[in-house]
Amino acid sequence: MFLPALIYQPQFLDLAFGAALAVFLVLEIIRVWRIWPLELLVHQFMSAFADHCDSDLIIVSHFSLLLGCALPIWMSSGFNDRPLTPFAGI
């Protein structure tokens, strides 16, 4: 799914991963700080995908999956000595 974007539009993929991370952060802030009226809806949605590694305070599964794909791409931006590095997360 990410392979064509990584090959043909890597800058757009960087932007998409950054936007997804921002959305995850906003949703987690809404859930943790219990911001009314979205708190209950966001908590129910994100708790459905939580596993045994997540605590009641912070759900990190979403972040770990996203950062697992995004960090190799972000860290290899601007470096052309190892062309296969961005593919490590995929």
PDB file of N, CA, C and O in Angstrom:
ATOM      1  N   MET A   1       0.821  -1.178   0.000  1.00  0.00           N
ATOM      2  CA  MET A   1       0.000   0.000   0.000  1.00  0.00           C
ATOM      3  C   MET A   1       0.876   1.257   0.000  1.00  0.00           C
ATOM      4  O   MET A   1       0.558   2.227  -0.689  1.00  0.00           O
ATOM      5  N   PHE A   2       1.967   1.253   0.759  1.00  0.00           N
ATOM      6  CA  PHE A   2       2.830   2.428   0.829  1.00  0.00           C
ATOM      7  C   PHE A   2       3.922   2.415  -0.235  1.00  0.00           C
ATOM      8  O   PHE A   2       4.548   3.444  -0.488  1.00  0.00           O
ATOM      9  N   LEU A   3       4.153   1.283  -0.848  1.00  0.00           N
ATOM     10  CA  LEU A   3       5.251   1.152  -1.799  1.00  0.00           C
ATOM     11  C   LEU A   3       5.146   2.098  -2.992  1.00  0.00           C
ATOM     12  O   LEU A   3       6.137   2.764  -3.294  1.00  0.00           O
ATOM     13  N   PRO A   4       4.016   2.203  -3.691  1.00  0.00           N
ATOM     14  CA  PRO A   4       3.947   3.163  -4.802  1.00  0.00           C
ATOM     15  C   PRO A   4       4.136   4.613  -4.355  1.00  0.00           C
ATOM     16  O   PRO A   4       4.783   5.401  -5.044  1.00  0.00           O
ATOM     17  N   ALA A   5       3.573   4.955  -3.208  1.00  0.00           N
ATOM     18  CA  ALA A   5       3.734   6.325  -2.707  1.00  0.00           C
ATOM     19  C   ALA A   5       5.186   6.593  -2.341  1.00  0.00           C
ATOM     20  O   ALA A   5       5.689   7.694  -2.569  1.00  0.00           O
ATOM     21  N   LEU A   6       5.856   5.614  -1.782  1.00  0.00           N
ATOM     22  CA  LEU A   6       7.254   5.786  -1.401  1.00  0.00           C
ATOM     23  C   LEU A   6       8.156   5.928  -2.623  1.00  0.00           C
ATOM     24  O   LEU A   6       9.145   6.659  -2.589  1.00  0.00           O
ATOM     25  N   ILE A   7       7.818   5.239  -3.681  1.00  0.00           N
ATOM     26  CA  ILE A   7       8.634   5.298  -4.900  1.00  0.00           C
ATOM     27  C   ILE A   7       8.353   6.568  -5.698  1.00  0.00           C
ATOM     28  O   ILE A   7       9.285   7.246  -6.131  1.00  0.00           O
ATOM     29  N   TYR A   8       7.077   6.894  -5.894  1.00  0.00           N
ATOM     30  CA  TYR A   8       6.725   7.985  -6.808  1.00  0.00           C
ATOM     31  C   TYR A   8       6.511   9.338  -6.126  1.00  0.00           C
ATOM     32  O   TYR A   8       6.794  10.374  -6.727  1.00  0.00           O
ATOM     33  N   GLN A   9       6.021   9.350  -4.892  1.00  0.00           N
ATOM     34  CA  GLN A   9       5.717  10.603  -4.191  1.00  0.00           C
ATOM     35  C   GLN A   9       6.189  10.541  -2.731  1.00  0.00           C
ATOM     36  O   GLN A   9       5.355  10.573  -1.826  1.00  0.00           O
ATOM     37  N   PRO A  10       7.488  10.454  -2.483  1.00  0.00           N
ATOM     38  CA  PRO A  10       7.941  10.320  -1.091  1.00  0.00           C
ATOM     39  C   PRO A  10       7.659  11.558  -0.237  1.00  0.00           C
ATOM     40  O   PRO A  10       7.434  11.432   0.967  1.00  0.00           O
ATOM     41  N   GLN A  11       7.667  12.740  -0.834  1.00  0.00           N
ATOM     42  CA  GLN A  11       7.381  13.942  -0.052  1.00  0.00           C
ATOM     43  C   GLN A  11       5.924  13.963   0.400  1.00  0.00           C
ATOM     44  O   GLN A  11       5.627  14.383   1.518  1.00  0.00           O
ATOM     45  N   PHE A  12       5.024  13.516  -0.453  1.00  0.00           N
ATOM     46  CA  PHE A  12       3.615  13.458  -0.071  1.00  0.00           C
ATOM     47  C   PHE A  12       3.393  12.409   1.019  1.00  0.00           C
ATOM     48  O   PHE A  12       2.560  12.599   1.906  1.00  0.00           O
ATOM     49  N   LEU A  13       4.131  11.312   0.953  1.00  0.00           N
ATOM     50  CA  LEU A  13       4.021  10.292   1.989  1.00  0.00           C
ATOM     51  C   LEU A  13       4.519  10.835   3.325  1.00  0.00           C
ATOM     52  O   LEU A  13       3.939  10.532   4.368  1.00  0.00           O
ATOM     53  N   ASP A  14       5.593  11.637   3.305  1.00  0.00           N
ATOM     54  CA  ASP A  14       6.049  12.305   4.527  1.00  0.00           C
ATOM     55  C   ASP A  14       4.952  13.179   5.111  1.00  0.00           C
ATOM     56  O   ASP A  14       4.704  13.157   6.317  1.00  0.00           O
ATOM     57  N   LEU A  15       4.305  13.939   4.262  1.00  0.00           N
ATOM     58  CA  LEU A  15       3.218  14.810   4.699  1.00  0.00           C
ATOM     59  C   LEU A  15       2.042  14.006   5.250  1.00  0.00           C
ATOM     60  O   LEU A  15       1.463  14.377   6.272  1.00  0.00           O
ATOM     61  N   ALA A  16       1.689  12.923   4.589  1.00  0.00           N
ATOM     62  CA  ALA A  16       0.569  12.093   5.036  1.00  0.00           C
ATOM     63  C   ALA A  16       0.855  11.452   6.396  1.00  0.00           C
ATOM     64  O   ALA A  16      -0.019  11.412   7.261  1.00  0.00           O
ATOM     65  N   PHE A  17       2.075  10.955   6.581  1.00  0.00           N
ATOM     66  CA  PHE A  17       2.435  10.383   7.877  1.00  0.00           C
ATOM     67  C   PHE A  17       2.417  11.451   8.971  1.00  0.00           C
ATOM     68  O   PHE A  17       1.980  11.184  10.090  1.00  0.00           O
ATOM     69  N   GLY A  18       2.884  12.645   8.655  1.00  0.00           N
ATOM     70  CA  GLY A  18       2.853  13.734   9.630  1.00  0.00           C
ATOM     71  C   GLY A  18       1.438  14.135   9.996  1.00  0.00           C
ATOM     72  O   GLY A  18       1.143  14.390  11.163  1.00  0.00           O
ATOM     73  N   ALA A  19       0.556  14.193   9.000  1.00  0.00           N
ATOM     74  CA  ALA A  19      -0.848  14.531   9.266  1.00  0.00           C
ATOM     75  C   ALA A  19      -1.519  13.442  10.104  1.00  0.00           C
ATOM     76  O   ALA A  19      -2.289  13.747  11.015  1.00  0.00           O
ATOM     77  N   ALA A  20      -1.234  12.191   9.803  1.00  0.00           N
ATOM     78  CA  ALA A  20      -1.812  11.098  10.585  1.00  0.00           C
ATOM     79  C   ALA A  20      -1.314  11.139  12.027  1.00  0.00           C
ATOM     80  O   ALA A  20      -2.085  10.889  12.954  1.00  0.00           O
ATOM     81  N   LEU A  21      -0.046  11.448  12.222  1.00  0.00           N
ATOM     82  CA  LEU A  21       0.483  11.565  13.576  1.00  0.00           C
ATOM     83  C   LEU A  21      -0.183  12.714  14.331  1.00  0.00           C
ATOM     84  O   LEU A  21      -0.492  12.584  15.516  1.00  0.00           O
ATOM     85  N   ALA A  22      -0.403  13.826  13.653  1.00  0.00           N
ATOM     86  CA  ALA A  22      -1.083  14.965  14.285  1.00  0.00           C
ATOM     87  C   ALA A  22      -2.508  14.602  14.680  1.00  0.00           C
ATOM     88  O   ALA A  22      -2.958  14.963  15.767  1.00  0.00           O
ATOM     89  N   VAL A  23      -3.221  13.896  13.816  1.00  0.00           N
ATOM     90  CA  VAL A  23      -4.593  13.475  14.125  1.00  0.00           C
ATOM     91  C   VAL A  23      -4.597  12.520  15.317  1.00  0.00           C
ATOM     92  O   VAL A  23      -5.433  12.651  16.211  1.00  0.00           O
ATOM     93  N   PHE A  24      -3.669  11.558  15.336  1.00  0.00           N
ATOM     94  CA  PHE A  24      -3.591  10.636  16.469  1.00  0.00           C
ATOM     95  C   PHE A  24      -3.306  11.374  17.769  1.00  0.00           C
ATOM     96  O   PHE A  24      -3.892  11.055  18.804  1.00  0.00           O
ATOM     97  N   LEU A  25      -2.412  12.356  17.725  1.00  0.00           N
ATOM     98  CA  LEU A  25      -2.104  13.126  18.929  1.00  0.00           C
ATOM     99  C   LEU A  25      -3.319  13.907  19.422  1.00  0.00           C
ATOM    100  O   LEU A  25      -3.587  13.943  20.622  1.00  0.00           O
ATOM    101  N   VAL A  26      -4.050  14.527  18.508  1.00  0.00           N
ATOM    102  CA  VAL A  26      -5.245  15.289  18.898  1.00  0.00           C
ATOM    103  C   VAL A  26      -6.301  14.356  19.495  1.00  0.00           C
ATOM    104  O   VAL A  26      -6.912  14.688  20.511  1.00  0.00           O
ATOM    105  N   LEU A  27      -6.519  13.211  18.883  1.00  0.00           N
ATOM    106  CA  LEU A  27      -7.506  12.263  19.404  1.00  0.00           C
ATOM    107  C   LEU A  27      -7.093  11.734  20.777  1.00  0.00           C
ATOM    108  O   LEU A  27      -7.935  11.565  21.658  1.00  0.00           O
ATOM    109  N   GLU A  28      -5.807  11.474  20.957  1.00  0.00           N
ATOM    110  CA  GLU A  28      -5.344  10.981  22.258  1.00  0.00           C
ATOM    111  C   GLU A  28      -5.459  12.069  23.322  1.00  0.00           C
ATOM    112  O   GLU A  28      -5.784  11.772  24.471  1.00  0.00           O
ATOM    113  N   ILE A  29      -5.200  13.311  22.960  1.00  0.00           N
ATOM    114  CA  ILE A  29      -5.370  14.421  23.915  1.00  0.00           C
ATOM    115  C   ILE A  29      -6.837  14.568  24.296  1.00  0.00           C
ATOM    116  O   ILE A  29      -7.151  14.782  25.467  1.00  0.00           O
ATOM    117  N   ILE A  30      -7.735  14.457  23.327  1.00  0.00           N
ATOM    118  CA  ILE A  30      -9.179  14.527  23.616  1.00  0.00           C
ATOM    119  C   ILE A  30      -9.587  13.405  24.557  1.00  0.00           C
ATOM    120  O   ILE A  30     -10.377  13.620  25.477  1.00  0.00           O
ATOM    121  N   ARG A  31      -9.054  12.212  24.332  1.00  0.00           N
ATOM    122  CA  ARG A  31      -9.419  11.064  25.153  1.00  0.00           C
ATOM    123  C   ARG A  31      -8.850  11.172  26.564  1.00  0.00           C
ATOM    124  O   ARG A  31      -9.563  10.920  27.535  1.00  0.00           O
ATOM    125  N   VAL A  32      -7.580  11.543  26.691  1.00  0.00           N
ATOM    126  CA  VAL A  32      -6.936  11.579  28.004  1.00  0.00           C
ATOM    127  C   VAL A  32      -7.454  12.739  28.849  1.00  0.00           C
ATOM    128  O   VAL A  32      -7.716  12.571  30.040  1.00  0.00           O
ATOM    129  N   TRP A  33      -7.602  13.903  28.245  1.00  0.00           N
ATOM    130  CA  TRP A  33      -8.068  15.078  28.994  1.00  0.00           C
ATOM    131  C   TRP A  33      -9.584  15.129  29.132  1.00  0.00           C
ATOM    132  O   TRP A  33     -10.120  16.022  29.789  1.00  0.00           O
ATOM    133  N   ARG A  34     -10.280  14.171  28.514  1.00  0.00           N
ATOM    134  CA  ARG A  34     -11.736  14.046  28.604  1.00  0.00           C
ATOM    135  C   ARG A  34     -12.437  15.342  28.199  1.00  0.00           C
ATOM    136  O   ARG A  34     -13.212  15.923  28.959  1.00  0.00           O
ATOM    137  N   ILE A  35     -12.140  15.765  26.990  1.00  0.00           N
ATOM    138  CA  ILE A  35     -12.722  16.993  26.453  1.00  0.00           C
ATOM    139  C   ILE A  35     -14.130  16.684  25.954  1.00  0.00           C
ATOM    140  O   ILE A  35     -14.329  15.873  25.049  1.00  0.00           O
ATOM    141  N   TRP A  36     -15.085  17.343  26.562  1.00  0.00           N
ATOM    142  CA  TRP A  36     -16.491  17.141  26.218  1.00  0.00           C
ATOM    143  C   TRP A  36     -16.778  17.840  24.916  1.00  0.00           C
ATOM    144  O   TRP A  36     -16.218  18.919  24.725  1.00  0.00           O
ATOM    145  N   PRO A  37     -17.558  17.368  24.028  1.00  0.00           N
ATOM    146  CA  PRO A  37     -18.464  16.226  23.971  1.00  0.00           C
ATOM    147  C   PRO A  37     -17.872  15.020  23.235  1.00  0.00           C
ATOM    148  O   PRO A  37     -18.563  14.019  23.051  1.00  0.00           O
ATOM    149  N   LEU A  38     -16.614  15.099  22.814  1.00  0.00           N
ATOM    150  CA  LEU A  38     -16.027  14.029  21.997  1.00  0.00           C
ATOM    151  C   LEU A  38     -15.365  12.930  22.810  1.00  0.00           C
ATOM    152  O   LEU A  38     -15.028  11.882  22.260  1.00  0.00           O
ATOM    153  N   GLU A  39     -15.175  13.140  24.081  1.00  0.00           N
ATOM    154  CA  GLU A  39     -14.397  12.223  24.911  1.00  0.00           C
ATOM    155  C   GLU A  39     -14.933  10.801  24.887  1.00  0.00           C
ATOM    156  O   GLU A  39     -14.160   9.862  24.698  1.00  0.00           O
ATOM    157  N   LEU A  40     -16.215  10.621  25.070  1.00  0.00           N
ATOM    158  CA  LEU A  40     -16.790   9.280  25.130  1.00  0.00           C
ATOM    159  C   LEU A  40     -16.697   8.581  23.785  1.00  0.00           C
ATOM    160  O   LEU A  40     -16.364   7.397  23.724  1.00  0.00           O
ATOM    161  N   LEU A  41     -16.985   9.288  22.719  1.00  0.00           N
ATOM    162  CA  LEU A  41     -16.922   8.702  21.378  1.00  0.00           C
ATOM    163  C   LEU A  41     -15.500   8.281  21.021  1.00  0.00           C
ATOM    164  O   LEU A  41     -15.290   7.181  20.508  1.00  0.00           O
ATOM    165  N   VAL A  42     -14.536   9.134  21.285  1.00  0.00           N
ATOM    166  CA  VAL A  42     -13.141   8.829  20.970  1.00  0.00           C
ATOM    167  C   VAL A  42     -12.638   7.686  21.850  1.00  0.00           C
ATOM    168  O   VAL A  42     -11.916   6.813  21.367  1.00  0.00           O
ATOM    169  N   HIS A  43     -13.003   7.678  23.120  1.00  0.00           N
ATOM    170  CA  HIS A  43     -12.571   6.610  24.030  1.00  0.00           C
ATOM    171  C   HIS A  43     -13.110   5.255  23.579  1.00  0.00           C
ATOM    172  O   HIS A  43     -12.376   4.267  23.580  1.00  0.00           O
ATOM    173  N   GLN A  44     -14.373   5.201  23.197  1.00  0.00           N
ATOM    174  CA  GLN A  44     -14.955   3.941  22.738  1.00  0.00           C
ATOM    175  C   GLN A  44     -14.289   3.459  21.456  1.00  0.00           C
ATOM    176  O   GLN A  44     -14.015   2.269  21.306  1.00  0.00           O
ATOM    177  N   PHE A  45     -14.030   4.378  20.533  1.00  0.00           N
ATOM    178  CA  PHE A  45     -13.415   3.999  19.265  1.00  0.00           C
ATOM    179  C   PHE A  45     -11.988   3.489  19.462  1.00  0.00           C
ATOM    180  O   PHE A  45     -11.621   2.443  18.928  1.00  0.00           O
ATOM    181  N   MET A  46     -11.185   4.227  20.226  1.00  0.00           N
ATOM    182  CA  MET A  46      -9.784   3.846  20.390  1.00  0.00           C
ATOM    183  C   MET A  46      -9.609   2.650  21.316  1.00  0.00           C
ATOM    184  O   MET A  46      -8.649   1.896  21.159  1.00  0.00           O
ATOM    185  N   SER A  47     -10.492   2.458  22.258  1.00  0.00           N
ATOM    186  CA  SER A  47     -10.400   1.303  23.156  1.00  0.00           C
ATOM    187  C   SER A  47     -10.709   0.002  22.434  1.00  0.00           C
ATOM    188  O   SER A  47     -10.260  -1.063  22.858  1.00  0.00           O
ATOM    189  N   ALA A  48     -11.461   0.073  21.363  1.00  0.00           N
ATOM    190  CA  ALA A  48     -11.778  -1.136  20.605  1.00  0.00           C
ATOM    191  C   ALA A  48     -10.537  -1.739  19.963  1.00  0.00           C
ATOM    192  O   ALA A  48     -10.504  -2.941  19.699  1.00  0.00           O
ATOM    193  N   PHE A  49      -9.515  -0.925  19.709  1.00  0.00           N
ATOM    194  CA  PHE A  49      -8.304  -1.400  19.056  1.00  0.00           C
ATOM    195  C   PHE A  49      -7.135  -1.543  20.027  1.00  0.00           C
ATOM    196  O   PHE A  49      -6.013  -1.811  19.597  1.00  0.00           O
ATOM    197  N   ALA A  50      -7.369  -1.372  21.309  1.00  0.00           N
ATOM    198  CA  ALA A  50      -6.307  -1.486  22.315  1.00  0.00           C
ATOM    199  C   ALA A  50      -6.002  -2.957  22.575  1.00  0.00           C
ATOM    200  O   ALA A  50      -6.870  -3.820  22.449  1.00  0.00           O
ATOM    201  N   ASP A  51      -4.748  -3.224  22.940  1.00  0.00           N
ATOM    202  CA  ASP A  51      -4.382  -4.589  23.287  1.00  0.00           C
ATOM    203  C   ASP A  51      -3.793  -4.625  24.699  1.00  0.00           C
ATOM    204  O   ASP A  51      -3.902  -3.648  25.441  1.00  0.00           O
ATOM    205  N   HIS A  52      -3.178  -5.736  25.068  1.00  0.00           N
ATOM    206  CA  HIS A  52      -2.681  -5.898  26.430  1.00  0.00           C
ATOM    207  C   HIS A  52      -1.497  -4.988  26.751  1.00  0.00           C
ATOM    208  O   HIS A  52      -1.203  -4.764  27.925  1.00  0.00           O
ATOM    209  N   CYS A  53      -0.820  -4.465  25.749  1.00  0.00           N
ATOM    210  CA  CYS A  53       0.330  -3.573  25.987  1.00  0.00           C
ATOM    211  C   CYS A  53      -0.092  -2.158  26.361  1.00  0.00           C
ATOM    212  O   CYS A  53       0.708  -1.402  26.912  1.00  0.00           O
ATOM    213  N   ASP A  54      -1.327  -1.794  26.072  1.00  0.00           N
ATOM    214  CA  ASP A  54      -1.804  -0.442  26.345  1.00  0.00           C
ATOM    215  C   ASP A  54      -2.334  -0.344  27.772  1.00  0.00           C
ATOM    216  O   ASP A  54      -2.899  -1.294  28.315  1.00  0.00           O
ATOM    217  N   SER A  55      -2.136   0.835  28.363  1.00  0.00           N
ATOM    218  CA  SER A  55      -2.672   1.075  29.692  1.00  0.00           C
ATOM    219  C   SER A  55      -3.994   1.826  29.568  1.00  0.00           C
ATOM    220  O   SER A  55      -4.425   2.177  28.470  1.00  0.00           O
ATOM    221  N   ASP A  56      -4.623   2.063  30.705  1.00  0.00           N
ATOM    222  CA  ASP A  56      -5.863   2.832  30.683  1.00  0.00           C
ATOM    223  C   ASP A  56      -5.596   4.303  30.402  1.00  0.00           C
ATOM    224  O   ASP A  56      -6.460   5.008  29.879  1.00  0.00           O
ATOM    225  N   LEU A  57      -4.409   4.762  30.747  1.00  0.00           N
ATOM    226  CA  LEU A  57      -4.094   6.170  30.566  1.00  0.00           C
ATOM    227  C   LEU A  57      -3.769   6.512  29.116  1.00  0.00           C
ATOM    228  O   LEU A  57      -4.375   7.417  28.543  1.00  0.00           O
ATOM    229  N   ILE A  58      -2.826   5.801  28.523  1.00  0.00           N
ATOM    230  CA  ILE A  58      -2.394   6.117  27.158  1.00  0.00           C
ATOM    231  C   ILE A  58      -2.444   4.861  26.298  1.00  0.00           C
ATOM    232  O   ILE A  58      -1.970   3.798  26.700  1.00  0.00           O
ATOM    233  N   ILE A  59      -3.017   4.998  25.124  1.00  0.00           N
ATOM    234  CA  ILE A  59      -3.055   3.909  24.150  1.00  0.00           C
ATOM    235  C   ILE A  59      -1.953   4.172  23.130  1.00  0.00           C
ATOM    236  O   ILE A  59      -2.014   5.153  22.389  1.00  0.00           O
ATOM    237  N   VAL A  60      -0.952   3.308  23.090  1.00  0.00           N
ATOM    238  CA  VAL A  60       0.212   3.552  22.238  1.00  0.00           C
ATOM    239  C   VAL A  60       0.254   2.669  20.994  1.00  0.00           C
ATOM    240  O   VAL A  60       1.152   2.831  20.168  1.00  0.00           O
ATOM    241  N   SER A  61      -0.678   1.750  20.835  1.00  0.00           N
ATOM    242  CA  SER A  61      -0.652   0.858  19.679  1.00  0.00           C
ATOM    243  C   SER A  61      -0.743   1.625  18.363  1.00  0.00           C
ATOM    244  O   SER A  61      -0.044   1.295  17.404  1.00  0.00           O
ATOM    245  N   HIS A  62      -1.586   2.632  18.310  1.00  0.00           N
ATOM    246  CA  HIS A  62      -1.738   3.420  17.100  1.00  0.00           C
ATOM    247  C   HIS A  62      -0.435   4.124  16.741  1.00  0.00           C
ATOM    248  O   HIS A  62      -0.029   4.152  15.580  1.00  0.00           O
ATOM    249  N   PHE A  63       0.214   4.692  17.758  1.00  0.00           N
ATOM    250  CA  PHE A  63       1.460   5.422  17.534  1.00  0.00           C
ATOM    251  C   PHE A  63       2.585   4.492  17.113  1.00  0.00           C
ATOM    252  O   PHE A  63       3.372   4.834  16.230  1.00  0.00           O
ATOM    253  N   SER A  64       2.673   3.322  17.731  1.00  0.00           N
ATOM    254  CA  SER A  64       3.773   2.419  17.412  1.00  0.00           C
ATOM    255  C   SER A  64       3.657   1.880  15.987  1.00  0.00           C
ATOM    256  O   SER A  64       4.669   1.722  15.304  1.00  0.00           O
ATOM    257  N   LEU A  65       2.451   1.602  15.538  1.00  0.00           N
ATOM    258  CA  LEU A  65       2.282   1.140  14.160  1.00  0.00           C
ATOM    259  C   LEU A  65       2.611   2.241  13.158  1.00  0.00           C
ATOM    260  O   LEU A  65       3.280   1.991  12.155  1.00  0.00           O
ATOM    261  N   LEU A  66       2.149   3.442  13.425  1.00  0.00           N
ATOM    262  CA  LEU A  66       2.428   4.558  12.532  1.00  0.00           C
ATOM    263  C   LEU A  66       3.912   4.899  12.504  1.00  0.00           C
ATOM    264  O   LEU A  66       4.491   5.071  11.431  1.00  0.00           O
ATOM    265  N   LEU A  67       4.527   4.996  13.674  1.00  0.00           N
ATOM    266  CA  LEU A  67       5.939   5.353  13.727  1.00  0.00           C
ATOM    267  C   LEU A  67       6.835   4.246  13.192  1.00  0.00           C
ATOM    268  O   LEU A  67       7.935   4.527  12.715  1.00  0.00           O
ATOM    269  N   GLY A  68       6.394   3.000  13.261  1.00  0.00           N
ATOM    270  CA  GLY A  68       7.161   1.905  12.679  1.00  0.00           C
ATOM    271  C   GLY A  68       7.315   2.035  11.176  1.00  0.00           C
ATOM    272  O   GLY A  68       8.346   1.660  10.617  1.00  0.00           O
ATOM    273  N   CYS A  69       6.299   2.563  10.524  1.00  0.00           N
ATOM    274  CA  CYS A  69       6.383   2.802   9.075  1.00  0.00           C
ATOM    275  C   CYS A  69       7.012   4.148   8.745  1.00  0.00           C
ATOM    276  O   CYS A  69       7.730   4.267   7.752  1.00  0.00           O
ATOM    277  N   ALA A  70       6.755   5.159   9.561  1.00  0.00           N
ATOM    278  CA  ALA A  70       7.168   6.522   9.221  1.00  0.00           C
ATOM    279  C   ALA A  70       8.616   6.837   9.589  1.00  0.00           C
ATOM    280  O   ALA A  70       9.286   7.549   8.842  1.00  0.00           O
ATOM    281  N   LEU A  71       9.115   6.336  10.704  1.00  0.00           N
ATOM    282  CA  LEU A  71      10.454   6.714  11.145  1.00  0.00           C
ATOM    283  C   LEU A  71      11.561   6.358  10.153  1.00  0.00           C
ATOM    284  O   LEU A  71      12.439   7.191   9.934  1.00  0.00           O
ATOM    285  N   PRO A  72      11.573   5.172   9.540  1.00  0.00           N
ATOM    286  CA  PRO A  72      12.629   4.924   8.550  1.00  0.00           C
ATOM    287  C   PRO A  72      12.583   5.898   7.375  1.00  0.00           C
ATOM    288  O   PRO A  72      13.625   6.269   6.835  1.00  0.00           O
ATOM    289  N   ILE A  73      11.399   6.304   6.984  1.00  0.00           N
ATOM    290  CA  ILE A  73      11.265   7.256   5.878  1.00  0.00           C
ATOM    291  C   ILE A  73      11.725   8.633   6.317  1.00  0.00           C
ATOM    292  O   ILE A  73      12.463   9.301   5.593  1.00  0.00           O
ATOM    293  N   TRP A  74      11.298   9.065   7.496  1.00  0.00           N
ATOM    294  CA  TRP A  74      11.677  10.387   7.994  1.00  0.00           C
ATOM    295  C   TRP A  74      13.174  10.475   8.263  1.00  0.00           C
ATOM    296  O   TRP A  74      13.798  11.496   7.977  1.00  0.00           O
ATOM    297  N   MET A  75      13.748   9.414   8.809  1.00  0.00           N
ATOM    298  CA  MET A  75      15.162   9.456   9.160  1.00  0.00           C
ATOM    299  C   MET A  75      16.070   9.369   7.938  1.00  0.00           C
ATOM    300  O   MET A  75      17.223   9.794   8.004  1.00  0.00           O
ATOM    301  N   SER A  76      15.581   8.832   6.830  1.00  0.00           N
ATOM    302  CA  SER A  76      16.413   8.713   5.633  1.00  0.00           C
ATOM    303  C   SER A  76      16.203   9.870   4.664  1.00  0.00           C
ATOM    304  O   SER A  76      16.828   9.896   3.604  1.00  0.00           O
ATOM    305  N   SER A  77      15.360  10.808   4.992  1.00  0.00           N
ATOM    306  CA  SER A  77      15.132  11.947   4.104  1.00  0.00           C
ATOM    307  C   SER A  77      16.402  12.772   3.963  1.00  0.00           C
ATOM    308  O   SER A  77      17.000  13.188   4.955  1.00  0.00           O
ATOM    309  N   GLY A  78      16.805  13.004   2.719  1.00  0.00           N
ATOM    310  CA  GLY A  78      17.985  13.805   2.453  1.00  0.00           C
ATOM    311  C   GLY A  78      19.266  13.008   2.355  1.00  0.00           C
ATOM    312  O   GLY A  78      20.298  13.556   1.969  1.00  0.00           O
ATOM    313  N   PHE A  79      19.230  11.730   2.692  1.00  0.00           N
ATOM    314  CA  PHE A  79      20.424  10.895   2.603  1.00  0.00           C
ATOM    315  C   PHE A  79      20.235   9.902   1.464  1.00  0.00           C
ATOM    316  O   PHE A  79      19.281   9.124   1.485  1.00  0.00           O
ATOM    317  N   ASN A  80      21.105   9.910   0.489  1.00  0.00           N
ATOM    318  CA  ASN A  80      20.974   9.040  -0.674  1.00  0.00           C
ATOM    319  C   ASN A  80      22.017   7.943  -0.708  1.00  0.00           C
ATOM    320  O   ASN A  80      22.123   7.235  -1.709  1.00  0.00           O
ATOM    321  N   ASP A  81      22.795   7.778   0.359  1.00  0.00           N
ATOM    322  CA  ASP A  81      23.844   6.758   0.346  1.00  0.00           C
ATOM    323  C   ASP A  81      23.296   5.352   0.541  1.00  0.00           C
ATOM    324  O   ASP A  81      23.953   4.383   0.161  1.00  0.00           O
ATOM    325  N   ARG A  82      22.116   5.217   1.120  1.00  0.00           N
ATOM    326  CA  ARG A  82      21.487   3.907   1.320  1.00  0.00           C
ATOM    327  C   ARG A  82      20.059   3.965   0.802  1.00  0.00           C
ATOM    328  O   ARG A  82      19.153   4.343   1.545  1.00  0.00           O
ATOM    329  N   PRO A  83      19.841   3.604  -0.443  1.00  0.00           N
ATOM    330  CA  PRO A  83      18.519   3.789  -1.057  1.00  0.00           C
ATOM    331  C   PRO A  83      17.422   2.860  -0.517  1.00  0.00           C
ATOM    332  O   PRO A  83      16.239   3.137  -0.718  1.00  0.00           O
ATOM    333  N   LEU A  84      17.782   1.782   0.154  1.00  0.00           N
ATOM    334  CA  LEU A  84      16.755   0.859   0.662  1.00  0.00           C
ATOM    335  C   LEU A  84      16.314   1.171   2.082  1.00  0.00           C
ATOM    336  O   LEU A  84      15.403   0.516   2.590  1.00  0.00           O
ATOM    337  N   THR A  85      16.919   2.135   2.733  1.00  0.00           N
ATOM    338  CA  THR A  85      16.584   2.479   4.116  1.00  0.00           C
ATOM    339  C   THR A  85      15.132   2.859   4.310  1.00  0.00           C
ATOM    340  O   THR A  85      14.533   2.405   5.285  1.00  0.00           O
ATOM    341  N   PRO A  86      14.513   3.676   3.434  1.00  0.00           N
ATOM    342  CA  PRO A  86      13.103   4.034   3.664  1.00  0.00           C
ATOM    343  C   PRO A  86      12.160   2.844   3.616  1.00  0.00           C
ATOM    344  O   PRO A  86      11.048   2.922   4.139  1.00  0.00           O
ATOM    345  N   PHE A  87      12.576   1.751   3.002  1.00  0.00           N
ATOM    346  CA  PHE A  87      11.704   0.582   2.891  1.00  0.00           C
ATOM    347  C   PHE A  87      11.732  -0.306   4.134  1.00  0.00           C
ATOM    348  O   PHE A  87      11.025  -1.313   4.182  1.00  0.00           O
ATOM    349  N   ALA A  88      12.523   0.041   5.125  1.00  0.00           N
ATOM    350  CA  ALA A  88      12.672  -0.789   6.326  1.00  0.00           C
ATOM    351  C   ALA A  88      11.380  -0.894   7.124  1.00  0.00           C
ATOM    352  O   ALA A  88      11.102  -1.948   7.695  1.00  0.00           O
ATOM    353  N   GLY A  89      10.588   0.163   7.177  1.00  0.00           N
ATOM    354  CA  GLY A  89       9.353   0.126   7.943  1.00  0.00           C
ATOM    355  C   GLY A  89       8.213  -0.574   7.239  1.00  0.00           C
ATOM    356  O   GLY A  89       7.240  -0.984   7.872  1.00  0.00           O
ATOM    357  N   ILE A  90       8.330  -0.711   5.949  1.00  0.00           N
ATOM    358  CA  ILE A  90       7.274  -1.342   5.165  1.00  0.00           C
ATOM    359  C   ILE A  90       7.567  -2.809   5.060  1.00  0.00           C
ATOM    360  O   ILE A  90       6.804  -3.549   4.438  1.00  0.00           O
TER     361      ILE A  90
END
